[in-house]
Each structure stands twice: as C-alpha cells, then as structure tokens.
C-alpha cells in the first residue's frame, strides 16, 4: 500500500529540519524556491517516494498552508511511500516531529 504522511515541528526551523531529516532518512534534500510552497523549501524525490520540508505559510493567500495545523510552523510531507511505518520510527525518534496526518492511497 502507498501512504502519504504529514509531520510538523514547533521547535525546528525548516533548515534545521532539513539537516535532521537528511541524517534520519539518509537522503539529500535539494533547496528550491516557490511562492506556491511559501518561499524556500527542501525536496527529495526518487522513483517511488518524495519528502518535502516547507514553512507552513502560504505567501499568496497570507495564511497557514495547512490551516488545521497552523500551530506547526514547519511541515514535512512524506508522499507515495510504501515504508510509512519504517520512516515514521526514524522521523519521530527524537521527538522533534509529530505525525499530523496519515493517509492510505
């Protein structure tokens, strides 16, 4: 089964999140920039899954990108993964992130 998960952190900046996730998931996230994603964000994509870290702010509409989770300033999207549980242990391991949403596609 393919899963999409959303994590949030209240204690790390987007850059600090990038550094921590790169170590935890052994993946190199590229820096990118887009108004749609709130300015600077970080992305990793391989053939089967992707990770994206961004600020929870919509520059165009001037509000939280994920309104239900507006109190989490930094978000981590894990998309199209078949190893959700494995990644969850690695992401949640040090307590900096919280699982906000888990979807099965």
Sine and cosine of phi, psi and omega as CSV:
sin_phi,cos_phi,sin_psi,cos_psi,sin_omega,cos_omega
0.00,0.00,0.54,-0.84,0.01,-1.00
-0.99,-0.16,0.69,-0.73,-0.06,-1.00
-0.83,-0.55,0.48,-0.88,0.16,-0.99
-0.78,-0.62,0.82,-0.57,-0.05,-1.00
-0.84,-0.55,0.53,-0.85,0.07,-1.00
-0.84,-0.55,0.79,-0.61,0.05,-1.00
-0.88,-0.47,0.41,-0.91,0.07,-1.00
-0.68,-0.73,0.39,-0.92,0.08,-1.00
-0.67,-0.74,0.61,-0.79,0.07,-1.00
-0.97,-0.23,-0.21,0.98,-0.17,-0.99
-0.93,-0.37,-0.22,0.97,-0.03,-1.00
-0.92,-0.39,0.55,-0.83,0.16,-0.99
-0.97,0.24,0.16,-0.99,0.05,-1.00
-0.88,0.48,-0.68,0.74,0.00,-1.00
-0.91,0.41,-0.70,0.71,0.04,-1.00
-0.89,0.45,-0.60,0.80,0.05,-1.00
-0.90,0.44,-0.69,0.72,0.03,-1.00
-0.83,0.55,-0.76,0.65,-0.04,-1.00
-0.89,0.47,-0.67,0.74,-0.02,-1.00
-0.93,0.37,-0.67,0.75,-0.02,-1.00
-0.94,0.33,-0.59,0.81,0.05,-1.00
-0.85,0.53,-0.66,0.75,0.02,-1.00
-0.95,0.32,-0.74,0.67,-0.07,-1.00
-0.89,0.45,-0.62,0.78,-0.09,-1.00
-0.96,-0.27,0.03,1.00,-0.01,-1.00
0.78,0.62,0.79,0.61,-0.02,-1.00
-0.66,-0.75,0.58,-0.81,0.02,-1.00
-0.98,-0.20,0.91,-0.42,-0.01,-1.00
-1.00,-0.03,0.75,-0.66,0.01,-1.00
-1.00,0.09,0.60,-0.80,0.10,-1.00
-0.99,0.16,0.70,-0.72,0.03,-1.00
-0.66,-0.75,0.18,-0.98,0.03,-1.00
-0.62,-0.78,0.70,-0.71,0.00,-1.00
-0.32,-0.95,0.71,-0.70,0.11,-0.99
-0.88,0.48,-0.59,0.80,-0.01,-1.00
-0.87,0.49,-0.55,0.83,-0.02,-1.00
-0.98,-0.22,0.33,0.94,0.12,-0.99
0.99,0.14,0.40,0.91,0.00,-1.00
0.98,-0.21,-0.77,-0.63,0.00,-1.00
-0.96,0.28,0.72,-0.70,0.09,-1.00
-0.57,-0.82,0.13,-0.99,-0.09,-1.00
-0.79,-0.61,0.69,-0.72,-0.14,-0.99
-0.66,-0.75,0.64,-0.77,0.16,-0.99
-0.77,-0.64,0.71,-0.71,0.05,-1.00
-0.58,-0.82,0.74,-0.67,0.19,-0.98
-0.85,-0.52,-0.25,-0.97,-0.07,-1.00
-0.89,0.46,-0.51,0.86,-0.14,-0.99
-0.90,-0.44,-0.33,0.94,-0.06,-1.00
-0.53,-0.85,0.25,-0.97,0.05,-1.00
-0.58,-0.81,0.45,-0.89,0.07,-1.00
-0.81,-0.59,0.67,-0.75,0.06,-1.00
-0.64,-0.77,0.74,-0.67,0.08,-1.00
-0.91,-0.41,0.76,-0.65,0.02,-1.00
-0.48,-0.88,0.32,-0.95,0.12,-0.99
-0.96,0.29,0.60,-0.80,-0.02,-1.00
-0.99,0.11,0.91,0.42,-0.02,-1.00
-0.52,-0.85,0.77,-0.64,0.03,-1.00
-0.99,-0.12,0.96,-0.27,-0.04,-1.00
-0.90,0.43,-0.52,0.85,-0.05,-1.00
-0.95,0.30,-0.72,0.69,-0.06,-1.00
-0.99,-0.15,-0.04,1.00,0.08,-1.00
0.85,0.52,0.76,0.65,0.11,-0.99
-0.38,-0.93,0.06,-1.00,0.01,-1.00
-0.89,0.46,0.67,-0.74,0.05,-1.00
-0.91,0.41,-0.64,0.77,0.08,-1.00
-0.93,-0.37,1.00,0.01,-0.12,-0.99
-0.87,0.49,-0.56,0.83,0.02,-1.00
-0.91,0.42,-0.34,0.94,-0.05,-1.00
-0.84,-0.55,0.62,0.78,-0.07,-1.00
-0.87,0.49,-0.37,0.93,-0.01,-1.00
-0.99,0.12,0.05,1.00,0.11,-0.99
-0.95,-0.33,0.97,-0.26,-0.10,-1.00
-0.95,0.31,-0.34,0.94,0.00,-1.00
-0.79,-0.61,0.71,-0.71,-0.05,-1.00
-0.87,-0.49,0.53,-0.85,0.13,-0.99
-0.82,-0.57,0.88,-0.48,0.06,-1.00
-0.98,-0.17,0.78,-0.63,0.12,-0.99
-0.90,-0.44,0.93,-0.37,-0.13,-0.99
-0.89,-0.46,0.58,-0.82,0.12,-0.99
0.83,0.55,0.70,0.71,0.00,-1.00
-0.96,-0.27,0.54,-0.84,0.11,-0.99
-0.97,-0.24,0.07,1.00,-0.03,-1.00
-0.82,-0.58,0.71,0.71,-0.05,-1.00
-0.83,0.56,-0.72,0.69,-0.04,-1.00
-0.90,0.43,-0.71,0.71,0.03,-1.00
-0.86,0.50,-0.73,0.68,0.00,-1.00
-0.91,0.41,-0.60,0.80,-0.01,-1.00
-0.86,0.51,-0.69,0.72,0.04,-1.00
-0.86,0.50,-0.65,0.76,-0.02,-1.00
-0.95,0.32,-0.64,0.77,-0.04,-1.00
-0.96,0.28,-0.66,0.75,-0.07,-1.00
-1.00,0.08,-0.12,0.99,-0.14,-0.99
-0.79,0.61,-0.67,0.75,-0.08,-1.00
-0.99,-0.16,0.02,1.00,0.08,-1.00
0.99,0.11,0.03,1.00,-0.02,-1.00
-0.97,0.25,-0.48,0.88,-0.01,-1.00
-0.94,-0.35,0.43,-0.90,0.07,-1.00
-0.82,-0.58,0.67,-0.74,0.09,-1.00
-0.97,0.24,0.86,-0.51,-0.04,-1.00
-0.98,-0.18,-0.54,0.84,-0.04,-1.00
-0.44,-0.90,0.64,-0.77,0.06,-1.00
-0.74,-0.68,0.85,-0.53,0.00,-1.00
-0.82,-0.57,0.63,-0.78,0.10,-0.99
-0.96,-0.29,0.81,-0.58,-0.01,-1.00
-0.99,-0.15,0.00,0.00,0.00,0.00
